[in-house]
Amino acid sequence: QVHLEESGGGLVQAGDSLRLSCAASGRTFPMYATGWFRQAPGKEREFVAASNWNGAQTSYADSVKGRFTISRDNTKNMVYLQMSSLKPEDTAVYYCAADGTSGMGGTAAHEYGYWGQGTQVTVSS
């Protein structure tokens, strides 16, 4: 069983940077692919970034490519999302997820079996 807890959200201005953290419990977590998703009010949850089990492979949504970076530290059971050049349209609740496999994390939310409670990111213009 894996438990995930996000932190690091907040209110920032457009152009600022922010780093989200996801603390994981469970000794099998280092073997799992992970992802970040976000959900804005009135919208469906959308894919942001994914990483395979060791961070060697990553993928990003087109909307964040070049601005966001996913990384992980398996020695600490942590996953990070470094966000830069933030835009008002990045405002959302951000969720960390783990998919229970060691492959490359997918882009669909249903592929992930473990989720955190989310952290709010608000970008003002």
C-alpha positions as CSV (number, residue, x, y, z in Angstrom):
1,Q,0.0,0.0,0.0
2,V,1.2,3.5,-0.9
3,H,0.2,6.7,0.8
4,L,0.9,10.1,-0.9
5,E,0.9,13.6,0.5
6,E,1.5,16.7,-1.5
7,S,2.8,20.0,-0.1
8,G,4.3,23.3,-1.4
9,G,1.2,24.9,-3.1
10,G,0.4,28.5,-2.6
11,L,-0.4,31.9,-4.1
12,V,2.1,33.3,-6.5
13,Q,2.3,35.9,-9.2
14,A,2.6,35.2,-12.9
15,G,6.2,34.5,-13.9
16,D,7.1,33.1,-10.4
17,S,8.4,29.6,-9.6
18,L,7.1,27.1,-7.2
19,R,8.2,23.6,-6.2
20,L,5.6,21.0,-5.2
21,S,6.7,18.0,-3.1
22,C,5.0,14.6,-2.7
23,A,6.0,12.5,0.2
24,A,5.3,8.8,-0.2
25,S,5.0,6.0,2.3
26,G,5.3,2.3,1.5
27,R,8.4,0.3,0.8
28,T,7.2,-0.6,-2.8
29,F,6.9,3.1,-3.8
30,P,10.4,3.3,-5.3
31,M,9.4,0.7,-7.9
32,Y,6.4,2.7,-9.1
33,A,6.0,5.2,-11.9
34,T,4.6,8.5,-10.7
35,G,2.7,11.4,-12.2
36,W,1.4,14.8,-11.5
37,F,-2.1,15.8,-12.5
38,R,-4.1,19.0,-11.9
39,Q,-7.8,20.0,-11.8
40,A,-9.1,23.5,-12.2
41,P,-12.6,24.5,-11.0
42,G,-15.2,23.2,-13.5
43,K,-12.7,21.2,-15.5
44,E,-11.6,17.6,-15.6
45,R,-8.4,16.3,-14.0
46,E,-5.6,16.7,-16.6
47,F,-2.2,15.2,-17.0
48,V,0.8,17.4,-16.2
49,A,3.9,15.2,-16.0
50,A,5.0,11.6,-15.4
51,S,8.2,9.7,-14.5
52,N,9.2,6.1,-14.6
53,W,10.4,4.4,-11.4
54,N,13.9,6.0,-11.3
55,G,13.3,9.3,-13.1
56,A,15.3,8.4,-16.1
57,Q,12.2,8.7,-18.4
58,T,9.8,11.6,-18.1
59,S,6.9,13.0,-20.1
60,Y,5.0,16.3,-20.0
61,A,1.8,17.8,-21.2
62,D,2.4,20.3,-24.0
63,S,1.0,23.1,-21.9
64,V,3.8,22.8,-19.4
65,K,6.7,21.4,-21.5
66,G,9.8,23.6,-20.9
67,R,8.4,25.2,-17.8
68,F,7.8,22.2,-15.4
69,T,10.2,19.5,-14.4
70,I,9.3,16.3,-12.6
71,S,11.9,14.6,-10.5
72,R,12.1,12.0,-7.7
73,D,14.4,10.9,-4.9
74,N,13.8,7.3,-4.1
75,T,16.2,7.4,-1.1
76,K,13.7,9.8,0.5
77,N,10.5,8.5,-1.1
78,M,9.9,11.9,-2.6
79,V,8.6,13.2,-5.9
80,Y,8.9,16.8,-7.0
81,L,7.3,19.1,-9.5
82,Q,9.4,22.2,-10.2
83,M,7.2,24.8,-11.9
84,S,8.6,28.0,-13.4
85,S,7.2,30.8,-15.5
86,L,3.9,30.2,-14.0
87,K,0.8,31.5,-15.7
88,P,-2.7,32.2,-14.4
89,E,-4.0,29.2,-16.4
90,D,-1.8,27.0,-14.2
91,T,-4.1,27.7,-11.3
92,A,-5.5,24.3,-10.1
93,V,-5.3,21.7,-7.4
94,Y,-2.3,19.6,-8.1
95,Y,-2.3,15.9,-7.3
96,C,0.6,13.4,-7.0
97,A,-0.1,9.9,-8.2
98,A,1.6,6.5,-8.4
99,D,0.5,3.8,-10.8
100,G,1.7,0.6,-9.1
101,T,4.0,-0.4,-12.0
102,S,7.6,0.3,-12.9
103,G,7.0,1.3,-16.4
104,M,6.6,4.8,-17.8
105,G,3.8,6.6,-16.1
106,G,0.8,7.2,-18.4
107,T,-1.2,10.3,-19.2
108,A,-4.6,8.9,-18.1
109,A,-5.7,9.3,-14.6
110,H,-7.3,5.9,-14.5
111,E,-3.9,4.3,-14.9
112,Y,-2.9,5.5,-11.4
113,G,-4.0,3.6,-8.4
114,Y,-2.7,5.8,-5.6
115,W,-3.5,9.5,-5.2
116,G,-2.7,12.3,-2.7
117,Q,-5.2,14.7,-1.4
118,G,-4.0,17.6,-3.6
119,T,-2.4,21.0,-3.0
120,Q,-3.8,24.3,-4.3
121,V,-1.7,26.4,-6.6
122,T,-3.0,29.9,-7.5
123,V,-1.3,32.1,-10.0
124,S,-2.4,35.7,-10.0
125,S,-1.9,38.0,-13.1
